[in-house]
């Protein structure tokens, strides 16, 4: 399995938006590739996942430190009153003070230290994959919004072209009405269609501006930032088979890697629980000083200063705890089984995910071919209807109907191209493949 490593680098840490001061008053020029890379670097939502990955790495280092010796110090004070008959040595009047230093080294902890370190290392690897997974998800969001923006820009152009055609038709119809060649009804119909087209342009422009603001937000830019997003809805052939896509997904998807690591982490948790079956052994060396004053110096005849040192080994073993360790072991074992089932279920879901998204790509590709032919025929039909109307052998309704069908065909073609690229983006993400530029041939 590959080791997944996130690409994100920390952006500004002072809370300011990235790039807001460098090109003030100028519009940034950003392609899809630039948009994805900028979002990965500056979008705040990835910061928490990156911090989690760094936290896990520090946790691994902390678990590694448990293998080494420990140095501890203690300082204590106590006052004792004792009455005895016959009289014996009296305790110090000012109390007893002691100071000790101990070095201990774990010798055998029932494999607990090893299990904890391996678990921390597995978690660090899993969190690196989680960061990669978050980057892929962000890539999909940026590309989908970028394509939506291009779709709405195409819709605005198409609606404006339709409005221009209808205004021309209104002008022609009005001229015919003025000379008595057409009835007033034709003028009214043409005016209604012009107003409807103007309404469609307003809606398309609003959708474009909303998508524009959303894309700015994903890139870590203010919604009001002036950005020139450049790109075209072009058809980029995709030739991989279902088997190739599945092989890439099983090899590259971070969530599958994370699921496998989750099974291993659960196994290490069970191993840590099982360590309570074994004795805990450690070696130690300590030095203790005691006296009847805070500075541990001898004072009078009722106190003294002493120093002792000790080296040895300790072994503790909880032989019986009413099944506490046994049932905890069983609990951890069932969690391992649960993780295995979830990993298998995820693998099955990946197969469905890949096939459904590949079918969506193929469907959109077929729709592009049909829509291109439809636009070609609708354009020719509109020109024919317009020519017949100008020659007084066609009706105003024929022209308006042909114009409406042409607008619908252009919208269908734009939607099919955008849907194809969106489905392609989703397929790449489903395969765990980083493709920041979709429209590169």
RACOR-V833847 format. One line per field, one symbol per residue. phi: phi as a letter, one per 20 degrees, with the letter a starting at -180 (. if undefined). burial: + if it has 16 or more other C-alpha atoms within 10 Angstrom, else -. A space follows every 50 residues. Layout:
BEGIN
phi: ???
burial: ???
END
This chain:
BEGIN
phi: .feecfefdfegdeneffmedfcfncefdcefffffffffedfffeffff fffffffffffffffffefddccbbbbbdcdcdccffcfefgfenddbcc ccdccfdbdmmfffffffffffffffffffffffffffgfffffffffff ffffffffffffffffffffffffffffenecffgffffffgffffffff fffffffffffffffgffemdffefecdedrcededfcdfefffffffff edfffffffffffffffffffffffffdfdcbebbcccdbadcgemdfbm eebbdcbccbcaccccbefbclngfffffffffffffgffffffffffff gfgfffffffffffffffffffffffffffffffffffffemdcdfffff ffffffffffffffffffffffffffffffemdecfdeeef
burial: ---+++-+--+-----++------------+++-++++++++++-++-++ -++--++-++--++--------------------------++-+++++++ -+-+++++++++++++++++++++++++++++++++-+++++++++++++ ++++++-++++++-+++-++-+++-++----+---++--++-++--++-+ +--++-++--+++++++++++++-+++-+---+-+---------++-+++ -+++++++++++++++++++++++++-+-+++++-+-+++++++-+---- --+++-------------------+---+--++-++--++-++---+--+ +-+++-++-+++-++-++--++-++--++-++-+++-+++-----+-+++ -++++++++++++++++++++++++++++++++-+++++--
END
